[in-house]
């Protein structure tokens, strides 16, 4: 007999397997509908008023040329400059106009991310919709298209049960957006520390040291491999207000109070939070790296209990959702514009 609380919809008659299957199918169809509306809406928004839109049109037109130019400089240079992103643009440009290439990438990324997230926690649909509408999430589909596409591959990999497919998709992510070199590094080290059964205190200390090392050396590494970020970023102390630091420090503290089982189950999420909080003060790309794994942090928060769940949801809704959108209300294109 199946408890009705585990089903996507509350059902008055318990124990009817056909009814349970229909409910599950109904939720899947609802998830596809919501994901389609979400992706279609976002795909229509980017235009010349949005940050980097003109650059994405250039990518759609000239990716083959750029990729060949990078390959002529060596395989390491090519691998360090997101070649899969360029291959996808080049392939789509064979059939679509540049504007349609951008729209197709936005739709695919938004659809995969939203559908996967909605299917991840059926009992928390309303909160999942809040997550998908956060400005930090939406902007990856509107102005950070490279990152949004990589996030789609990463989220799909995270939730698939097919091991080979999982590793394949994960391997592609840093070749779409370079932030995933850091994400995969954190994931690998986090899993390694779990396998050798290090306690949460030691794991945290290792992550702090790793974050300091990355903050000190990432600029040199980027320059050595010829990554585009070496020219775009200075890799110095970020000129930040500290608000983001305080918000996510509060979330980390809430997570820590949930106990050892939670900390072990969500070790990667905790590692990502620690990496962000330490590197926040050293490199300006800390937030971009953190946002690549943001959705997993948010989904982990739904596993909290008691006052910790209430505190987490309060931060998400009142600070990350309501306050953020209110501040953006008077900005061009809700803060995504060039003006």
Phi, psi and omega in degrees: 000135184258131178291133183296338182289345180269354182271156180300326178239149178287126184241133185283331180257121184257143175101358178269105184297321179298320180296320179296319179294321179295320179296318180296317178296319180299320180292320178298317178295320176297318180298317179296320179296313180297317180297321179294315179296315180301309183292319181296319180296312181294324182296336181273349188278312186301132174208195186297343179283346186267148177306135171066007181300317180298323179295323179291329174294321178295319177301316182297328183273329192237018185296322179299315181296316180296318181295317178296323178296318179293319179298327179293341179268355179122154184294324180294320177296317180297315180293336181275355184237039169056058184294328180292324174303314181291323178297318179297315178298316181296319179295316180293327183292345177291336185241340188235155172288158182307317180297323179286329176298313179299314181298320180295319179294317178299314181298311182301311182298311182294322181294310181298314181297310184294317181296316181294318180294316181296325179282345186286324183222076185304328183285351185240039188304314183298320179289327176296323177294322176299315179302314184293337181263002176296142180301325180295333179272313183299322185295336177292341178260350184249321183231345177244063189297322177302311182294320179299320179292318178296321177298320178300315177296320182293314180296319177298318179295319184299322187260358177280148177265354180276111188297314181297318178296319179302310182293323179296312181295319178298319180296330180284333189303313180289345176275357174255316176217128189295342179301336183283349167300320179286318180300314180292325176297315179296318180298315181297312182293321178298313179294322179298317180293327176292319182295326179267010171060045173282144179287165183300326179295315179292319178301319180295319180297317178298318180294324177298313179297318178298317181297319178296319180295317179296316179301325182280330190246353188296324180298318179293320180295315180299319179292322182297318182272358179072028180290147182299332182296337180296333178267334186272335183235153178265345180055050178235180181305129183289142175273077188245155182282338183094353181295314178300321178300314182294321180298309186280338170294320177298318179296318179299318179296317178300315178300317183298326180287347181286338175113172188295322181298315179297317182297324179285317182297324182247042184300320180297316180299316178295321179297319180295319178297316180296316178302315181296314184294325179284312184285347179309322186269000186241323183227140185285350180268005183304317182294322180297319178296314182299320182296337178293333178248011186304316185298326177291326175296315181295317179295323177298324180299333179289349178271358178291165180229167172056218183295337181293321177294318179298316181296317180297312180296326178295317179296315182297312186285309188280330183260303185285331182261289188296306183296320181296315180290327177297318179292332181275348189302327184263000181272155179301130180052042179055035178090358179260359186274170182270344184275000000 
